[in-house]
């Protein structure tokens, strides 16, 4: 049985409370947790969660220590007040002893009166000593009880840390509070079906990067991450769209590639060397990002198929790439893949067609300061 299926059964049977060994499980709700379909992203988050939990339980330990210190100080203050009260009473009794001696020596009281009052005073002193002993025993007991509470809380805190780490490693579910604390993600992205799903909860994410072999098919999970500042070395299939980045107004650096293939299998199984994904031709959505000071984009893909009549020996298209405002005033250099010496800033032209071509290849490049956009495209042909 797959572990996630097993998890679902446990959730149905008894809720998350049965999975946890720490107190907050009693009120935990499965809606408070996120599962990421991308295995390499899960691995990255498991690693990061160890530091998050370490800090979380270190902070809890500090709170326990501070609370214990406060309780110990309260006990000590209360005991010191009792000791001061006993000392004040004892001082009064000592004064009464002295007064009795003086009254006897001065003939103000008889020996019989002296003995009676002295005995009465001795009884009070004995009672005071008993009260002092009871107070001392109570103080010692309270200190010991507080010490037990303190060490029990520390042990429980350590156990909760171990249990939560074990839960994450075993079920690969992540608390939304932890996900919201993540500021940087940089996994290997080696999952055959790379996915950003789940990152919509990383509301404080600032950096998204990583070495990638499989492109993302959907960028929508990050389209509301308004604190995102860097997207570096990320690869998307052309199912993804820069439109999904238009609200990332904190974005400063964008290094993105759009693959002409959706998966590695598509690349290796393609004998015609023909792209399988639609070409990204419009990056105007980036015009909405005022803080963007570096752009490095590369795109591959196919354009809309064209039908040509047999005997047609040439074809041309005019300036198919739409730039963002960051490139204002800069011309694009186009190159027809059938004639590397044919460069143009406006049009693409293919000549000497034979009627056997499956597609028309081309490339382009444009650079303005720190902004760069280049790529390779193909125009699929249908001959009639």
N, C-alpha and C positions, 0 to 999 in steps of 0.2 A: 504493500500500500504506500502510495506517495505520502510524504510527511505533511503536505498541505491538506490532503484529503483527510488524513488522520486528525489534523488540527480542527477541521470543520466539524468532524463528528464530536470532538470534545466540546467545541463551542456550543453545538446544538444540545448536547447532553447536559452540560452544567455551566456554560459560560466561561469567560476567561478566569473567573475565580478559581476554577479547578486547576488551571495551568500554573498559577503563580504561587510562590511561597512567601510573598511579602504583602504587608497590610493593604496597600492601595489596590490590590487585586480584588478586594471585596467590593469596591465600587467601580472597578475597571469595566469598560464597555468596549466590545470589539470595534466600534466605530471610532475609538480613540487611537487605533493602530492602522498602519499602512503596510501593504505588501507590494514590493516592487517586482514586476515580471522579469526585469533584466538581472541575470545572475551576477554579472560583474559589478553592477551597481549595488546589489545586495552585499557582496563581499566588501566593497568599499565602506558601506554604511555600518556593517558589523565591526570593522576595524575602528571607525570613527566613534561608534557607540561606546567602545571600551573607555575612551578618554572622556566622553560625555558623562558616563556613569561614574567614573572615578571622581570627576569634579563634583558631580551631583551628590555622591555619598560622602565625599570629603567635606563638602559644605554642611551636610546633615550632621556629620561627626562634630564639626566645629560648633554647630548649634547645640548638640547634646552636651559638649564640654562646657559651653557657656552657661547653659541651663543648670548643669551640675554645680558649676562654680557659684552661680547665684544662690542656689539652694543651700550649699555649704556655708556661704557667707551669711545667709539668713539664720541658719541654725546657730552659727557661731555668735552672731549679734544677739540673738535671743538668749543664748546661754550666758554670754557676758553680762547682759542686763540682769539675769537672775543672780549671778555671782555678786554683782555690785549691790543688789538688794540684800542678799544674805550678809555681806560685809557691813552694810549700813546697820542692819539689825544687830549683828554681833558687836559692832562698835557701841551701840546703845546699851546692850547688855553689859559690856565691859565698864561702861560709865556707871551703870547701876551697881555693879560689884564695888567699884571704888567708893561710891556714895554710901553704901552700906557700911564699909570699913570705916569711913570717916564718921558716920553717925554713931557707930559703936564706940569708937575711940573718944568721941566728944560727949559721951553719955546721953546722947539724944534718944537712943533706943536701948532696950534691955538685951541681954544675951539671948533670952528666949525669943524675942522679936527678931533679932538678927538671924538666929538659926532658922526660924520659919521662913523669913523672906529669902534667905540664902538658898534654902531648899527649893522654894518656888522658882527662883531665878535659874537654878541648876536644871530644873525640869524644862523650862523654856529653852535653855541652851541645847538640851538633849533633843527636844523636838525640832529645833532649828538644824541641828546636825543631821537628823533623819531626813528633813526636807532637802537639805543640801545633797545628801547621798542619793535620794530619789531623783533629784534634778540631774545629777551627774549620770546616773544610770539611764535616764530618759534621753539625755543628750547623746551618750554613747550609742544607744539603740537607734536613735534617729539618724546619726551619722552613718552607722553601719547599714541601715535600711536604704538611705540615699545612695551610698556607695554601691549597694547591690542593684538598685534601679539604674544607676549610671552604667555599670558594666553590662547589665542586661540589655540596655539600649544600644550600647556599642556593639555587642554581639549580634543583636537583631539587625542593626544597620549593616554590618559586614555580611550577614546572611542574605539580606535583601539584595545587596550588591551582587553577590554570587548568583542568586536565583535569577535576577533580571538579566545578567550577562548570559546565563545558561539558556534562559527563555529565548533571547534574541538569536543566539547561535543555533539553537535547535529548530525554531519555527520561522526565523527570519522575518519576524513582524517587528515594526518599529513604532514607538510612541510618537504621536504627532508633535509633541513638545520637543522631542529630540530632533526630528526632521526640521522643525522651524528654527532650531539653533544652528543648523549647518550653514556655513558661509562659503565653503569651497568643495567642489566635487571634481575628482580627477582619476577615475578608474581606467582600466585597460580597454573597456568596451569590446570584449571578445565574444560576448554572447552572440550566437548566430542570428538572433532576432533582437537586436539592440533596441531599447525602448527607454523613453524619458518618463513614462507613466509613473506617477507617484511624486515626482518632483514639484508638482503644483502646490504641495504642502511645504516646500522649502522656501518660505516667504522671505527669508533673510539671506538667500543665496546671492553671493557676489561674483563667484568665479565658477565657470563650467568649462572643463577641458578634459584631455585624456588622449591616449593613443588609441586609434579606432580602426577596426577592420570591417565592421558591418555598419552601413549607414542607418540613421534614424528615418523612420517613415512618417513620423508625426512630431511636429514641434509645438503643438498646442499646449502640452503640459507646462511649458515654461512661459507661456504668453502673458502671464500676469505677475511675473517675478520682477517687480519694478525696481528692486535694489540690485539687480544683476548688472555688473559692470564689465565683465570680460567673458567672451565666448571664444575659446581658443582651441584650434585644431579639432574642430567638430565636423563630422561628415554626416550629411543628410541625403536621403534619396529625394528625388524631385517631387515626391508626394508631399514633402515638407515645403513650406512657403515662408518667404521673408515677411509676408503679411502678418504671420504669427509673432513677429518681433517688433511690430510697429509701436507697441505701448511700452517697450522697455526703455523708458526715457533716461535711465541712469547709465545706459550702455556706453562704454568708452572705447572698447576694443573688440573688433569682430573679425575672427579668422575662421572662415567657414568654407567647406567644400560640399558641392552637391554632386553626388555620384550619378553616373548614367545607368547604374544597375541597382536593383533593390536589395539583392543578396549576393553573397560570394558564389552561390550556385549559378545564378544568372550570368555572372561574369565568366565562370569556367565552362559553362555549357553552351556559350554563344560562339558558334563556329564562324559566323559571318562578321564577327567583330562589330556588331551593330548594337547600339545602346537600346535599353529596354524602357527607360524612363524619360518623361517629358523634360525638355531643356528649360532651365530657368533663364528667361530672357528679360524679366522686368524686376529691377531692384529698387524701384522708386519708393517702396515702403520705408526705406532707410532714411528718406528725407525728413521723417518725423522725429528723428533722434538727434537732438541738438548737441549732446555731449560726445557724440561719436567722433573720435580724433584719429582712429586707425581702422582701415577696412582692408581685408585681404580675402577676396572671394575667388573661388574657382568653380566652374560648373561644367558638367557634361550632360548630354542627352539628345533626344530627337525632337524635331519640330513637327508640325502638322504634315502628314504625307501629301505629296503632290502627284497628280496624274499628268503624264506627258504622252503625247502621240508619237508612235514609232516614226522615226525620221527626224524628230526634233534633235538638233545638235547643240543647243545652248539653253541656259536658264539663268535667271538672275533674281535676286531679292534685294530690297533696299533697307539698310540700317535696322536690322531686326532687334537689336539690344536697346532696352530702355534703362537709362542710368538714373541714379538718385542725385539730389541737389549737390551732394558733396563733390560731384565730378563736373559741375557746371563750367562750361567753357572749354572742356577737354574733348578732343575728337577720339573716336574709337578706331583702332587699326584692325581691319578685317583681312583674313587670308583665306583664299579658296584652297581647300586641301588637294585639289587636282593640279594646282599650279602654284607652288610655294613662292613664286616671284610675283604673284598678283596680289598686291596690297592695295587697300582702298580705305578711305575714312568714311565712306557712305554706302557702298554697295558690295554685294558678293556676286560674282559671275563665274559660271562654269561653261566651258566651251568644249567642242570636239566630243560631244556625247555620242555613245555608240548604241544606246538602247538596251544595254545589258547591265547598266549600273543599278545597284540596289538602293544606294543612297548617295547624296552629295555631301562630302565632308567640308567643314570649314572651321576656322578658329578666329579668335579675336583677343584683343588686349587693350586695356586703357589704364593709365596711371596718372594720378595728380597728387603730388606730395606723398602723404601717408596713405592714400587711397588707391587701391588696385583691384581690378576686376578682369579676369581672363577666363578662357574656357574653350571647349571644343564641342561642336554640334554636328548633327547629321540631319539632312532633309531626306526622308524616305521617298522613294520613287515607285510609282505604279505606271507601267508602260501599257499602252493600248494601241 
